[in-house]
């Protein structure tokens, strides 16, 4: 049986951040997931870290390719997800997620019937977390079943890594 959520993590020279990223995915309260890690020709120890993660957690798989760039690595990961997965997410390898992120986002998709859901973004500095400038206005409050025509500031959120998509929507688009 396919996992309900497929997470694609492109990896390129992120040895410093990768373990924290993968730990945050593994610790999700929504555990019915697979994580396809794509080593995009890393020259540091990133691939070895990803390989070790795949060895200790069967939900994680490593795909390797020559360096082709972020978009190509995401596309490679997408081609390697389970064919019957219901939801899709992309996570950059220097990102971390709160433990209930997928549970909340997928619950919202189930409640609303929306095609995708977007999560807020916090940036990190030595002094702590702060709201991302590009996400501050559209995410000032929770909005369900909205559209860019109703809230034009949503157009500032052009990132792939803070969304969970219905696979059917993503495939059709």
N, C-alpha and C positions, 0 to 999 in steps of 0.2 A: 504494500500500500504506500502510495506516494505521500511525502510530508505535505502538510497544508501550506507551508511557507518555504520558499527558496530564497536564500540570501546569497548575493554575489559580492565577493570582496576582491577587487583588483589589488595586486601587491607589487610594488616596485620600490626597493631601497627604503623600507620603513621599519627596519629592525628595531629602532628605538621605541616605536609605538604599537607594533603589531600584536604583541601578547596582550596588552590591555584591551585592544579592540576585540580580539577573538574571545577573551575572557568575558567581555560584556555581552557578546552574542550567546556564548554558552550558558550564561547565567540568566537568560530570559525566562520569565515565568510562563511564557508561551513556548513550550518545548517541542512542539510538533513542527520542527524545521530541519532543513539541511542547509549547510553552508558550503558553497563552492568557492574555494580560494583560487585565484588565478595569479601565479607567479609570472610576471611580465618581464622576465629576464633580469631579475635582481642581481646586483653585483655584491651585495652585502649578505648578511646572515638571515635575511627575511625568509628565503625559501626553506632553509633548515628549520626555522621556527614553525612555519606552516606545516611542514612535513611531520614534525613532532606532534603538532596539534591534531592532525589527521590520524596519527597512530593512537592517540589516547581517547579520542571522541569520534565514534562512528558516524556522527551527523556531519562531520567535516571531511571534505575531499579536496585534494590539491590537483590542479591542472597546471602544466607548465607550458610556456611558449617563449619564443624570442621576443625581445622588446618591440612592441608595436604601439604603445601608448594607452592612455586611460580608456578611451572609448572602445578600442579594439579589445582590451582586456575585459571590459564589461560585456561586450558582445560574445567573447569566447565563453565567459562564465554562463551567460544566458543560454548558449547552445548546449551546455553541460548540465543544466538543471533537470530534475525529474519531469517527464513529459506531462504528468497529470497533476502537478502542483497547482494549488488554487490561487496563491498569492505570491508576489515577487517583490524583492527589496534589494537595493544596492547600498552597500556601506563602504565608504572610503576607509582605507586601512589605518588612517590616523584618527579615526572617529571612535567614540564610545557611546553606548546607549544606556539609559536608565533600565533597570531590570524589568520593569513592566511595560516598556515601550511597545513591543509587538502585541502583547495582550490587549492593551488599550487601543492600538491602531486597528487591529483586526476586529476587535469587538465593535468599534465604530463603523467599520465597513459592513459588518453583519447587521448592525442596527439600522443603518441608513440606506444600504443598497448602493452606495456611491461607487464610482469606478476606482477611485484612489483616495487615500487619506494622507495628509501632510502633518508632520510633527514640528514643533517649535525647535529652535536651534539656540544653543548657548555656546559661547566662545570661552576659552580658558586662558587666563593670564596668571602670573605668579601671585597676584592678589585675589584671585578667585574667578568665578564665572560671571559673565555679563551677556545680555541679549545681543544676538547678531543684528547688525544694522539693517541688513536686507530683509530680515524676518520680523523685526520689531513691530512695525505697523500692522501687517496682515495677521499677526498672531497675538495681538493685544488681548484678544478674548477668543474663547472657543466658539467656532461657528460650524454647524452641521448642515450638510446638503447645500453648500453655497457654490457659487460659480464666479469666475473672473468678471463676468458682466455685472454681478451684484457687488463685488468688492474688487475694484480695479487694482488695488495695491498688491493683490495676489500675484500679479505679473512680475513682481520683484523676486519671487521665489522660483528661481530657474535651476535649482539643484536637483540632482537625481537621488541623493543620499539621505533625504529626510522624508521619504515617501514609501508607502506600501501600496502596490498596485494589484488590482484584480488581474490575474493572468489573462483572462478572456479579453479584458479591455486592452491590456498591453499588446497582446498578439494582434488584435484588430487594428490598433493604431500603427 
